[in-house]
Amino acid sequence: MKNILKEVKNIYLVGIGGVGMSALALLLKDKGFNVRGSDIFESYITDMLRKNGIMVDIGHKIEDMGEDIQLVIYSSAIKEDNPQIRFAKDRNINILKRGELLGLLCESSNTIAISGSHGKTTTTSLFAYVLKSLDLDVTAFIGGLPLNYSKNAWLGDSYFVVETDESDGSFLFIKSWVSVITNIDYEHLDYYKDIKRLKESFLEFASNTKYKVFGCGDDLNTKEIIKLVDGI
């Protein structure tokens, strides 16, 4: 995929109050982009974003987007008929899904990608905490707000610890250095339809790993994937 981030400066996130979208907004701001976004409700996340210097509009109003937006990001919770998405399409503004953008951010990093049906946020938080405790200046993308940090994402210059999202298949945009599978359970079958397709998706995710895949050997579905990719 072409890395559009090399060509833009002004980015608007539709659904910025979501936990994953807010983490993207924080990383983009830390990277020097002009970041703004919208959501339908005020929340502790929108408060956190404003405290970190990111403007949040309440409501999906076209007039809030401005004329200088070069890239629009949206999550799977945002429908294609959203007025801000329609506006971006009508103006031929670049549009990416959340997972696509996260994949681009991971491209130039030694990414440690955390996946699984349960325990992703805890595991990602622990990885980030341990690496920071070892005085490594890690980048982190966490799908929740850890109790010992004031935000759920920050920019560093070593490893990139990222919580992935299998619910809509978007974790397949991540090409990681190391990946972790905590477990594979009967979840998101509205998207995958059956457990076979879910496991096939995790196998593809694991196969995108450059170095090594680690998984929980107590979980039979995970153990099956680990064996196929010569993981641990």
N, C-alpha and C positions, 0 to 999 in steps of 0.2 A: 504494500500500500504506500502511495506517495505520502511523504511527511509534510502535510499542509502547514504544520506549526512553524516551518522555516519561512513561510511567506505571509504570516498574519501577525497582527499586534493586538487587535481589539476582539475580545471573545465574549459571547453572551451565552449563559447556561439556563435553559428552560427546565424548571424543576430543581433549582439550585438548593432548595431546602431538604432534598433527600440526602441521606448520609453519604452515599457514594458520590453524588454530584458535589456536595459541599467539600469533600476531600479533594476532588479534581480542581475545584475553584481555588482552594488554598495552594495547591502545588503550582497551578498556572500563575497565580499572583507572585509566588516566591520566585518563579522563573522569569519574571519581569513583564508578563502580559498585562494588559488592561482588562480587568475581569469585572463583569456585572451579570446579574441574573434575576430570575423571577420565580415566584412560587405563589400558591394560593393562600397559604396561611403563615402567620407569624409563628415562630417556634424557638426553642433554645438553640437550634442550629442556625437560624437566621440571625439571632442575637450574636452568636459566636462569630459568624462571618463578618458582621458589621464591626465587631470589636477588632477584627483582623484587617479592616480597611476595605472590605468588599461591599459594594452597593447592592442591596436587594430590593427589588420591586415586588409589591404584593399585587397579585393579579397578572394575567397574561395579556397585557395591553401592548398593542403595536407601537404606540407613541413612546413607550419607555425604552425602546430598543435603540433609537437614534439612527443617524445616517452613516455612521462610520464603522458599524459592525462588520467584521470580515469573516467570522466563523461562529456558527451556532451549534451548541451541543445540547442533546436532549437524552433523557433516560427512557427506559422501557415503559415507565408509568405515563409518559406523555403520548397522546394520540396524534396520528398524522394530521387530523383536522384541527389541531391546536392553532389559534390565530397567529401566534408568533412563528410557528413552523411554516404555516402557509405564506406568511409575509416573506420569510427567508427564501422560500422556494420561488415565489413570484419575482423577487429581486436577484435571483441567481446567487445568493450568498452561500458560501460553503456550509454544509451541514454534516455533522458526524454524530453517531450514537455514542453514548458514554463509554461503552466497551472498546469501541474503535479508537477513541482518543487515549484511553488508558494504555492500549497496546502501543500507540505511538510514543507515549512517555517512557515506556519500558525498553524501547528499541536500543538505546545507547547505554544501558545500565546492566550491571550484574544483578539480575532480578531474581529474588526468592519469592516464588508465587505460592500462596497458601490457598488450597481448595478443599472442598468437602461439604457434606450435607450439614454437619454440625461442628461447632467449635472453631470456625474460621477466625472470628473476631478475637477470641481469647488467644488462639495460637499466633496470630499476626501480632497482637499486642506484646506477647511474650518474646517473640523473635526480636521485635524492635527494641524492647527494653533490655534484653540481654546484650544485643550488639552495641547499644548506646553505653551500657555499663562497661563494655570492653573498650570504650573510647573510640568507637567507630562512628563516623559521622554519616549515619544511614538516612536514606529517604524512606518515608513510611506512608502507606495508604491503608487506612484502617476503616472497616465498615461499622464503626461504632466509636463512641467517645470514651477512651480509657480513663479510669479514675485518677491515674497519676499523671495525666497530660491535659493541657487546656484545649487541645484541638486534636482532630483525627487524621491529620496529614501534615508533613513538614518535609522540607527539601534538605538533603545532605549531599555529600560528594563521594560516597562509597557504594555500598549495597542498596538495592531498592527492595524493601519488604512490602509486598502488595497482597491485599486480600482480594481474591477473585470472586466472580459471581457466575455460578453455573445455571442459575434459574432460567435464563434466556439464551444460554449458549455463548454468552459474550466472553467467557473465560478463554475461548479458543483464539481470541485476538492476542493473547499473551504468549510471547516466546521467551521462556525463562531460562536462566542459568541453572537454578535448582528449583524443584517444585515439591510440594508436600500435599498429600491427600490424607485428610483426617479420617474420613469414612464416606461410604456411599450408601444412602438410604433411599427408601421409596418416596421421594419428594419431587415436586415440579413435574409430575406426570401429565399435567395439563399442557405442558410444552413438549415433553419427550414422548408421551403416549404410553410408553412401557419401560420397564427396567432395563431391557436389552439396549434400547437406544440411549438411555442415560449412561450406562456403562461404556458404550461405544464412544460417547462424547468425552468421558473421563480418560479413556484410552488415547484419544486424539490429543487431549490436553497434555497428558503425560509424554506423548511422543514428540511434542513441541519443545521438550526440555533438552538443553544442550549438554548438561553434565550428568545429573543424577536425580532420580525421583525417590522420595522417602514417603512411606505410608505406614498406617497402623496395621500391624499384622494380625490383630485380634478381630478385625473386620473382614469377613470373607470376601465381600465384593472388592474391597480395596486390595486385598491380598492377591486376588486374581489379576488385577491390573498391574500391580507391582511385578509380578512374575513375568508378564508379557513384555515389559520394558526393561528387564534386568535391573530393577530398582532394589531398594533396601527397606 
